[in-house]
């Protein structure tokens, strides 16, 4: 668990992160590349210019977070939730959004989306 941490320009490459919690953290220009993020929780965090590239996000939860200019590129998002979050200038490019409904039915399929206010 990371609490009240500041991560600036940190890069995670080819990492497996399992059941990690970030609480009241500020992640600025942090990059996740070719990572498997399993059961991660971000609570009351600021994610500013954070990049997820070629990542698998499985059961990742964002709660009460501010995601500003975050980028998701070539990612698979399975059972990812955004609760009470602000998404401003967030980019989703070449991503797959999958539901965790027991059948892994695609509810968004392949999407190419850029949001300014979501």
C-alpha positions as CSV (number, residue, x, y, z in Angstrom):
1,X,0.0,0.0,0.0
2,X,1.2,3.5,-0.9
3,X,-0.2,6.3,1.2
4,X,0.3,10.0,0.8
5,X,3.0,9.4,-1.8
6,X,4.2,11.5,-4.7
7,X,5.5,9.7,-7.7
8,X,7.0,11.9,-10.4
9,X,8.1,10.6,-13.8
10,X,8.3,7.0,-12.7
11,X,8.2,4.3,-15.3
12,X,6.9,0.7,-14.7
13,X,7.9,-1.6,-17.6
14,X,7.0,-5.2,-18.0
15,X,5.7,-5.3,-14.4
16,X,3.1,-7.4,-12.6
17,X,1.4,-5.4,-9.9
18,X,-1.1,-7.5,-7.8
19,X,-3.4,-6.1,-5.1
20,X,-1.6,-2.8,-4.7
21,X,-3.4,0.2,-3.2
22,X,-2.6,3.8,-3.8
23,X,-4.4,6.1,-1.2
24,X,-4.2,9.9,-1.2
25,X,-1.3,9.8,-3.7
26,X,-0.3,12.0,-6.5
27,X,1.1,10.3,-9.6
28,X,2.5,12.9,-12.1
29,X,3.8,11.8,-15.5
30,X,3.9,8.1,-14.4
31,X,4.1,5.5,-17.2
32,X,2.9,1.9,-17.1
33,X,4.1,0.0,-20.2
34,X,3.5,-3.6,-21.0
35,X,2.2,-4.2,-17.4
36,X,-0.3,-6.5,-15.9
37,X,-2.3,-4.5,-13.2
38,X,-4.4,-6.9,-11.2
39,X,-6.8,-5.8,-8.5
40,X,-5.2,-2.4,-8.1
41,X,-7.1,0.3,-6.2
42,X,-6.6,4.1,-6.6
43,X,-8.5,6.0,-3.8
44,X,-8.5,9.8,-3.5
45,X,-5.6,10.1,-5.9
46,X,-4.5,12.6,-8.5
47,X,-3.3,11.0,-11.7
48,X,-1.9,13.8,-13.8
49,X,-0.6,12.9,-17.3
50,X,-0.4,9.2,-16.4
51,X,0.1,6.8,-19.3
52,X,-1.0,3.2,-19.6
53,X,0.4,1.6,-22.8
54,X,0.0,-2.0,-23.9
55,X,-1.4,-2.9,-20.4
56,X,-3.9,-5.3,-19.0
57,X,-6.0,-3.7,-16.3
58,X,-8.0,-6.4,-14.5
59,X,-10.3,-5.5,-11.6
60,X,-8.7,-2.1,-11.2
61,X,-10.7,0.5,-9.3
62,X,-10.5,4.3,-9.4
63,X,-12.5,5.9,-6.6
64,X,-12.7,9.6,-5.8
65,X,-9.8,10.3,-8.2
66,X,-8.9,13.1,-10.6
67,X,-7.6,11.8,-13.9
68,X,-6.3,14.8,-15.8
69,X,-4.7,14.2,-19.3
70,X,-4.4,10.5,-18.6
71,X,-3.8,8.2,-21.6
72,X,-4.9,4.6,-22.2
73,X,-3.4,3.2,-25.4
74,X,-3.6,-0.4,-26.7
75,X,-5.0,-1.6,-23.3
76,X,-7.4,-4.2,-22.2
77,X,-9.7,-3.1,-19.4
78,X,-11.6,-5.9,-17.7
79,X,-13.9,-5.1,-14.8
80,X,-12.3,-1.6,-14.4
81,X,-14.4,0.9,-12.5
82,X,-14.3,4.6,-12.2
83,X,-16.4,5.7,-9.2
84,X,-16.9,9.4,-8.3
85,X,-14.0,10.4,-10.5
86,X,-13.2,13.4,-12.6
87,X,-11.9,12.5,-16.1
88,X,-10.7,15.6,-17.9
89,X,-8.9,15.3,-21.3
90,X,-8.5,11.6,-20.8
91,X,-7.7,9.6,-24.0
92,X,-8.7,6.0,-24.7
93,X,-7.1,4.8,-28.0
94,X,-7.2,1.3,-29.4
95,X,-8.6,-0.1,-26.2
96,X,-10.9,-3.1,-25.4
97,X,-13.4,-2.7,-22.6
98,X,-14.7,-6.0,-21.3
99,X,-17.4,-6.7,-18.7
100,X,-16.9,-9.1,-15.9
101,X,-20.3,-10.8,-16.3
102,X,-19.1,-14.4,-16.2
103,X,-19.1,-14.6,-20.0
104,X,-16.5,-12.0,-20.7
105,X,-18.9,-10.5,-23.2
106,X,-17.6,-7.3,-24.8
107,X,-19.8,-4.4,-23.7
108,X,-17.8,-1.7,-25.5
109,X,-15.8,-3.8,-27.9
110,X,-13.0,-2.1,-29.6
111,X,-13.2,1.6,-29.0
112,X,-11.3,4.6,-30.0
113,X,-12.4,7.5,-27.8
114,X,-11.2,10.8,-26.5
115,X,-13.1,12.4,-23.7
116,X,-12.9,16.0,-22.6
117,X,-15.6,15.8,-20.0
118,X,-16.8,12.4,-19.0
